[in-house]
């Protein structure tokens, strides 16, 4: 068990809520709109410092409040710690581990990892390329903290360069070197983990089919080559006022049994491959990071048939802790869990 106690203040629909857990498998039940998903979201925020529903942090603050606070008592490697996050409407963020203030987000998110399963996961396979980039960025950043550092530097430089292209084009070149230093590293790690994930998903698929994951990027292998690429497109960038090369444009094309999933996959195939990609993510966290792994499953039983639901439960059985939400009937394999009504 990782999380022993959770406290929410002015978060989403909760003015204040305190929850204690005594089991490594916890079920939140209650009617729609009661706050089950919000509770999962609070746990994920303590791990990722972001909403798995893609909401800006300021939108998580309860209406009328100036900030929200999340606290959790966790047990990591038989050592008790308290995590605390406070997010202000102004954008200011305060992080604490015990009584120590934490300045860098990357130092905070190493305490425990979480893998979120939700109905929105189908966007990984059926949505825009940004959903697939986000999936891989979270995966790689968790396994390799240097990737998060490099991606953050690249993203900041990209925002500044695009702003310069719109407002003062003469300043745009100042950010080229930073982009060129980071882009080849980011592309190389994305290529590596695309191959690793493909192997893991196909192992889970077994006889059900074959997945190919094609990583498409225009980023060359060296900083010098990337600088040349930027320079070759400068006139087009000045007309369009944005950067036209780089990893922000990467695509991960999923091909299942010879057909592009996004264009030709059935609803069932989109759900299946999304599930298996998330299960592969869980396995990679479990096998490659020392921190405990927590699973958050938001009302997914209705999305899965009995065979795939059992595959899901069997694969995540090694999780250090798992939290589920259900609005109605609890599946038989989970009826011995700790049940908390929201």
C-alpha positions in Angstrom: 0.0 0.0 0.0 1.3 3.5 -1.0 -1.3 6.1 0.0 -2.6 5.8 3.5 -4.5 9.1 3.8 -5.7 11.7 1.3 -6.9 15.2 2.1 -8.6 17.6 -0.4 -9.4 21.2 0.2 -11.2 23.4 -2.3 -10.4 20.9 -5.1 -13.1 20.5 -7.8 -16.4 20.0 -6.0 -14.9 19.3 -2.6 -14.7 22.1 0.0 -12.9 19.6 2.3 -12.6 15.8 2.2 -10.4 13.5 4.2 -10.1 9.8 3.2 -8.1 7.0 4.9 -7.2 3.7 3.2 -6.4 0.4 4.7 -6.1 -1.8 1.6 -4.0 -1.9 -1.5 -7.2 -2.1 -3.6 -9.8 0.6 -3.1 -13.2 1.1 -4.8 -14.9 4.5 -4.9 -18.7 4.1 -5.4 -21.5 6.6 -5.6 -23.9 8.3 -8.1 -22.7 10.2 -11.1 -21.5 13.7 -10.3 -20.6 12.8 -6.7 -16.9 13.3 -7.2 -15.5 9.8 -7.8 -13.4 10.9 -10.8 -12.4 14.1 -9.0 -11.0 11.9 -6.2 -8.9 9.9 -8.7 -7.8 13.1 -10.3 -6.5 14.4 -7.0 -4.3 11.3 -6.5 -3.0 11.6 -10.1 -2.2 15.3 -9.5 0.0 14.4 -6.5 1.9 12.0 -8.8 2.0 13.9 -12.1 1.3 17.6 -11.1 -1.2 17.7 -13.9 -4.8 16.8 -14.5 -5.3 13.5 -16.5 -8.4 15.2 -17.9 -6.3 17.9 -19.5 -7.7 20.7 -17.3 -5.5 23.7 -16.4 -4.6 23.7 -12.7 -6.6 26.9 -12.1 -9.8 25.1 -13.3 -9.4 22.5 -10.5 -9.9 25.2 -7.8 -13.4 25.1 -6.3 -15.6 28.0 -7.4 -15.1 31.0 -5.1 -11.8 29.7 -3.6 -8.3 31.2 -4.2 -6.4 28.0 -4.2 -6.7 24.3 -3.7 -4.6 22.1 -1.4 -3.9 18.3 -1.7 -2.1 16.3 0.9 -1.3 12.6 1.1 0.4 10.4 3.7 2.3 7.8 1.7 4.5 4.9 2.6 7.5 4.5 0.3 10.1 1.8 1.0 8.7 1.4 4.5 9.2 5.1 5.2 6.3 7.4 5.9 6.2 10.8 4.1 3.6 13.6 3.6 3.2 15.1 0.2 1.5 18.5 -0.2 0.6 20.6 -3.2 -1.1 24.0 -3.2 -2.1 25.6 -6.5 -3.1 29.3 -6.6 -5.4 31.1 -9.1 -2.3 33.3 -9.8 -0.5 30.2 -11.1 1.8 30.0 -8.1 2.5 26.5 -7.0 3.8 25.3 -3.6 5.3 21.8 -3.1 6.3 20.1 0.1 7.7 16.7 1.0 7.3 16.6 4.8 8.3 20.0 6.0 10.8 20.7 3.2 9.7 23.0 0.4 10.5 21.6 -3.0 11.5 24.0 -5.8 11.7 21.7 -8.8 8.6 19.8 -9.9 10.9 17.0 -11.2 12.1 16.4 -7.6 8.4 16.0 -6.4 7.0 13.7 -9.0 9.5 10.9 -8.2 7.8 9.8 -5.0 5.3 7.5 -6.7 4.1 6.9 -10.3 0.5 6.4 -11.4 -1.1 4.9 -14.5 -4.6 6.2 -15.3 -7.1 4.1 -17.1 -10.2 5.9 -18.3 -12.8 5.9 -21.2 -10.8 8.8 -22.7 -7.9 6.5 -23.4 -9.4 5.7 -26.8 -8.1 9.1 -27.9 -4.6 7.6 -27.8 -5.5 5.5 -30.8 -8.4 7.4 -32.3 -7.6 11.0 -31.5 -5.2 13.6 -32.9 -1.4 13.1 -32.9 -1.1 15.3 -29.8 -2.7 12.6 -27.6 -0.1 10.1 -28.8 2.8 12.5 -28.1 1.4 13.2 -24.7 1.2 9.5 -23.9 4.8 8.9 -24.9 6.1 12.0 -23.2 4.6 10.9 -19.9 5.9 7.3 -20.4 9.5 8.4 -21.2 9.6 11.2 -18.6 8.7 8.7 -15.9 11.3 6.2 -16.9 14.0 8.7 -17.8 13.9 12.0 -15.8 16.4 13.6 -18.2 13.8 13.4 -20.9 11.5 15.6 -18.9 14.3 18.1 -18.4 15.1 18.2 -22.1 11.5 18.3 -23.2 10.8 21.2 -20.9 13.8 23.2 -22.2 12.7 22.5 -25.8 9.1 23.5 -25.1 10.1 26.8 -23.5 12.4 27.6 -26.4 9.7 26.7 -28.9 7.2 29.0 -27.3 9.6 31.9 -27.3 10.7 31.3 -30.9 7.1 31.2 -32.1 6.4 34.4 -30.2 9.4 36.0 -31.8 8.3 34.9 -35.3 5.0 36.7 -34.7 6.2 39.8 -33.0 10.0 40.4 -33.8 11.3 37.9 -36.3 14.9 39.1 -35.9 15.0 37.5 -32.4 13.8 34.1 -33.6 17.3 32.9 -34.4 18.3 33.3 -30.7 16.4 30.1 -29.9 17.6 27.9 -32.7 20.6 26.5 -30.8 18.4 25.4 -27.8 16.0 23.6 -30.1 18.8 22.0 -32.0 20.5 20.7 -28.8 17.3 19.1 -27.4 15.3 17.8 -30.5 17.7 15.0 -31.6 17.7 13.6 -28.0 13.9 13.7 -27.7 13.4 12.1 -31.1 16.0 9.3 -30.3 14.2 8.4 -27.0 10.8 8.5 -28.7 12.1 6.1 -31.4 13.5 3.8 -28.8 10.4 3.6 -26.6 8.2 3.2 -29.7 10.0 0.0 -30.4 9.9 -1.1 -26.8 6.2 -0.4 -26.5 5.4 -2.3 -29.8 7.1 -5.4 -28.4 5.2 -5.2 -25.1 1.8 -4.6 -26.8 2.3 -7.5 -29.2 3.1 -9.8 -26.3 -0.1 -8.8 -24.6 -2.0 -9.3 -27.9 -0.9 -12.8 -28.4 -3.0 -14.5 -31.1 -5.4 -11.5 -31.4 -3.4 -9.7 -34.0 -0.2 -7.7 -34.7 0.5 -4.0 -34.0 3.0 -1.9 -35.8 3.9 1.5 -34.4 5.6 3.8 -36.9 7.4 6.8 -35.5 7.4 9.6 -38.0 9.7 12.7 -37.4 11.6 15.2 -39.5 14.2 15.6 -36.8 17.7 14.6 -37.9 20.2 12.9 -35.7 22.5 15.8 -34.9 22.2 19.4 -33.7 24.1 20.7 -36.7 21.7 19.0 -39.1 18.7 20.3 -37.2 20.1 23.9 -37.4 20.4 23.4 -41.2 16.8 22.2 -41.3 15.6 25.3 -39.4 17.5 27.6 -41.7 16.1 25.9 -44.8 12.5 26.7 -43.7 13.0 30.2 -42.3 11.2 32.0 -45.2 8.1 29.8 -44.8 8.2 30.2 -41.0 8.2 34.0 -41.4 5.1 33.8 -43.6 3.3 31.5 -41.3 4.7 32.9 -38.0 5.4 29.5 -36.5 8.2 26.9 -36.3 7.7 24.3 -39.1 10.2 21.6 -38.0 10.7 19.7 -34.8 9.4 17.1 -32.4 6.2 19.1 -31.7 5.1 17.8 -35.1 5.9 14.1 -34.6 3.4 11.4 -35.3 3.1 7.9 -33.9 1.1 5.9 -36.5 -0.6 2.8 -35.2 -1.2 0.0 -37.7 -3.2 -3.0 -36.5 -3.3 -6.1 -38.7 -2.2 -4.1 -41.7 -4.7 -1.2 -41.3 -4.2 2.3 -39.9 -6.1 2.3 -36.6 -7.1 5.9 -36.6 -8.8 5.7 -40.0 -9.9 2.1 -40.3 -10.0 0.6 -36.8 -13.3 -0.5 -35.3 -14.5 0.9 -32.0 -13.5 -2.4 -30.3 -10.0 -2.3 -31.8 -9.5 1.3 -30.8 -10.4 0.4 -27.2 -8.3 -2.8 -27.2 -5.1 -1.2 -28.4 -5.5 1.8 -26.1 -6.0 -0.6 -23.2 -2.9 -2.6 -24.2 -0.8 0.5 -24.6 -1.7 1.6 -21.1 -1.0 -1.9 -19.7 2.4 -1.8 -21.5 3.0 1.6 -19.9 2.3 0.0 -16.5 4.7 -2.8 -17.1 7.5 -0.5 -18.2 7.0 1.6 -15.0 7.0 -1.5 -12.9 10.1 -2.9 -14.5 12.2 0.2 -15.0 11.6 2.5 -12.0 12.3 2.0 -8.3 9.3 4.1 -7.2 6.0 2.4 -6.3 3.3 2.3 -9.0 -0.4 3.2 -8.4 -3.2 2.3 -10.8 -6.2 4.6 -11.2 -9.1 3.0 -13.1 -12.1 5.3 -13.8 -15.2 3.3 -14.5 -13.6 1.2 -17.2 -15.5 -2.0 -16.7 -18.3 -0.9 -19.1 -15.7 -0.3 -21.8 -14.3 -3.9 -21.6 -15.6 -7.3 -22.2 -15.1 -10.1 -19.6 -11.9 -11.4 -21.3 -10.2 -8.0 -21.6 -11.3 -7.0 -18.1 -9.7 -10.1 -16.7 -6.5 -9.4 -18.7 -6.5 -5.9 -17.2 -6.9 -7.2 -13.6 -4.2 -9.9 -14.1 -1.7 -7.4 -15.6 -2.1 -4.8 -12.9 -2.1 -7.3 -10.1 1.5 -6.3 -9.2 0.6 -2.7 -8.7 1.5 -1.4 -5.2 -2.0 0.1 -4.9 -5.1 0.4 -7.2 -8.1 2.7 -7.0 -11.3 2.1 -9.0 -14.5 4.0 -9.5 -17.9 2.4 -10.1 -21.3 4.1 -10.4 -23.3 0.9 -10.1 -22.5 -2.8 -9.9 -19.1 -3.9 -8.6 -17.5 -6.8 -10.7 -17.2 -10.0 -8.8 -13.4 -10.1 -8.9 -13.2 -6.8 -7.0 -15.8 -7.5 -4.3 -13.2 -8.2 -1.6 -11.7 -4.7 -2.0 -12.0 -1.8 0.4 -15.2 0.1 -0.6 -15.6 3.9 0.1 -18.8 5.7 -0.9 -18.3 9.2 -2.2 
